[in-house]
Amino acid sequence: MKVHTQAAKHTASHSHYIQKTLIIYSP
């Protein structure tokens, strides 16, 4: 269960990073 939570947390963090990057590089 701990591993699953860690994976979900990492995915959420990665998704947030992509969103931030898209906003920065959006024309």
C-alpha positions as CSV (number, residue, x, y, z in Angstrom):
1,M,0.0,0.0,0.0
2,K,2.9,2.3,0.8
3,V,4.4,1.8,-2.6
4,H,1.1,2.5,-4.3
5,T,0.7,5.7,-2.4
6,Q,4.2,6.7,-3.3
7,A,3.6,6.0,-7.0
8,A,0.3,8.0,-7.0
9,K,2.1,10.9,-5.2
10,H,4.9,10.8,-7.8
11,T,2.4,10.8,-10.7
12,A,0.5,13.7,-9.2
13,S,3.8,15.6,-8.8
14,H,4.8,14.8,-12.3
15,S,1.4,15.9,-13.7
16,H,1.7,19.2,-11.8
17,Y,5.2,19.7,-13.3
18,I,3.9,19.1,-16.8
19,Q,1.1,21.5,-16.3
20,K,3.5,24.2,-15.0
21,T,5.8,23.6,-18.0
22,L,2.9,23.8,-20.5
23,I,1.7,27.1,-19.0
24,I,5.3,28.5,-19.2
25,Y,5.8,27.4,-22.8
26,S,2.3,28.2,-23.9
27,P,2.3,30.9,-26.6
